[in-house]
Amino acid sequence: MNTVYVYVLDTLADWELGHVTSELNSGRFFKKDAEPISLRYVGYSKKPITTMGGLTIIPDHVVDDIVLDEKSTLLLPGANTWNDPNHRAMIEKARKLLAVGATVCAICGATTALANAGLLDNRPHTSNGPGFLELFAPEYRGQSLYIDCLSFADENLITAGSTGALLWAKQIIARMDVFEPEALDAWYRYFSTGDRQAFFQLMQVTGQ
């Protein structure tokens, strides 16, 4: 079974997780032989957090519960509170996950936390635009590997800017291999363009 850990913290940017968590949790468009997924919400403690949209989330797990396994996936959402020292343990866990071949996915403000820890210094990555990481991550040294795009997948590291949540979701789903390629293309086309033909294609490919 694949395990997806979603790190939650105060001021979490709700919209950045919506597409990927809803599809991985519901499995509504999964291919027939897709491996089951366990979605787990993690905090630095089990205290409730409040998202940017005012939603309350109570974490199921703490950072120490994350299993260092190649089949683990970690989602790190944007937030305005990543510089809180409480989150350092999560970034160190992300370092260890990358080292064992697990997938780490960071978007928006979470990329600054990775950058400040040196995790983007030697790998292609993206964020909220050229100059953003230099501004908010003083220890960042990966400028030569910055890719100016919405979302970028470098094997088991997937990074995105705040406007790249949909493409980020697509790349994560592709990495996990739970959609048929044709279904994933139709899914992305429908949600990015509103093309009704893409919706009908998605229904047809998934047998709905």
N, C-alpha and C positions, 0 to 999 in steps of 0.2 A: 504493500500500500504506500502511495505517495503521501507525505505529510506536508501541508502548507502552513507555515507559521506566519501570522499577521501581527506585526508589532503595533501596539496602540499606545498613544501618548496624548497628553493634553494639547489642544488646538489642532488635532489631526484634521487634514484637509479631506473631508468626507468624499467629495466627488472623485478623488484620484483613485480610490479603491473600488468604486461601485461596479464598474464593468467586470473586472477580473474576479472579485470575490463572489458576485452573484452567479457567474457562469461556473466557477469551480465548485461552489456550494450546491447549486441546483443540479448540475450535470445534465441540464435539459437538452443540450446539443451534442453531448458526448457520443463518440463512435461506440459501436456495440462492444468492442473488446477493450475499451479504455480501462486502465487500472483504477480502482477506487481511490478517492482522495479524502483525507481527513483534514479539515480546516480548523486550525486552533488559534485563538487570540491570546497574545502574549503581552504582558506589561512588565515594567521593572519591579512592580509589586502587583498584588491583586486588588489594589484600591481602584475604584471607578475612575475613569478618565472622561473628560468632556471634549467632544469634537468641536471644530470650528463652527459647525452648524447647530451646536447646542445639544447633540445627542449624547447620552450617557452609555458608555461601554464598560462592562465589568470583565476584565481579563480572566481567561480560564487557566492560564499558566504564567509562570515567570521565566526569565531568561535561562536559568539553570535547567529548565525542563526541555529545552531544545536539544534534539538528538543530532549529533554530528554524523551525518550519514549522507551519502551521495544522492539519495532519493528525497532529501529534505529540500524544501523551497522556502525562502524567507522573503516576505514583502515588507518593505520599509516605506511608509507613506510620508508625504510632506507634512510639516508642522512648524510652528514658530518657536518651538521649545527644544529643538535638538541640541542646543548648547548647554542644557541642564546636565550637570555631572551624573545624574542618575542614569543617563542613557549610554554612558561609556561602556558598561558591561555588554550592552547589545551590540555595539560596534565591534568590540573584541570578539564576540561570538560570530559576527558576520565574517571577520577575518578568518576564523577557524573553519567556518562553513565553506568559504571559497577555497581554502587549502585542501579540503577533502573532496572537492568536486561538486558540492551542493550548489544550488542556484540561489543567488542573492539578487533581489530586484529592488532598486531604489528610485524614488521619484521626487522631484522638486527639492524641498529642504533636506530630505534624507541624503541627497547626493553631497551636500555640504559636510555632513557628518562623516561620510566615507572619505571625502577629499581631505578633510582635516586630519584624518587618521592615516593618510598616505595610501589608502586603498585604490585610489584612482591614478596614482603617479606612473604606473607602468602598464596600464591597460586602456584601450580605446573606450571612450565614455561620452556622455552628454549631460546637460543640465538645463538651466533656465536661460541659456544664451551665453555667448562669449563675454567674459569678464565677471560673470556672476560668482563663480567659485572663488576667484581671486578676492572678491569683495567680502565674502562671508566665511571663507576658509583660509586663514592666514598661513597654514602649513602646507597648502596645496602646491604641488610641483608638477602637475600633469598637463600643463598647457599644450604641449606639443602633440598630445594624444586626444585633445578635445575634438569632438565631431559636432558640428552645428546642425542638429536635426531634432525632430520631436522626441524620438526614442531610439536607443541603439542597443543591440544585443551583441555582446562579445562572449560567445559560448555561455558560460555559467554566470556572467555578470550582465544584468539588463538595467540600464539607466534611462531616465526620461526627465523632461522638463514638465512644468505644471500644465502645459497645454497638450501634452503627449499621452494622456492617460489611456486613451482608446488604443493607440498603437502599442503602448506598453503592455496593455492587456493582451493584445493579439500575439505579441512576441513571447509573453509568458505562457500563454495557452499552447503556442507552437512548440515551445521548449518542453512542455509537459506531455505533448503528443496525445492529447485527449480528444481532439477534433479530427475528423477527416479533413485533409487540406482544402478540398472544395468547399466544405461547410465553413471552415474558418475564413476563407476568402469572401464567401457570401455574407457571413456575419459581419465582417469588417466593412464591407462595401455598404451594407444596409445601414449600419449605425453611423457611418461616416458621411453618407450621402443622402440617406432616406429613399434610395432607389427601391421601389416596391418589387421590381423584378428580382432583386437580390434577396428580398424577403421570401418570395415564392421559391426561389432556388434553395434557400436554406431549409425551408420546410420540406422540400422534395428530397434533398440529400439526406436529411435526418429522419425521413419517414414519418413526418407529422402532417 
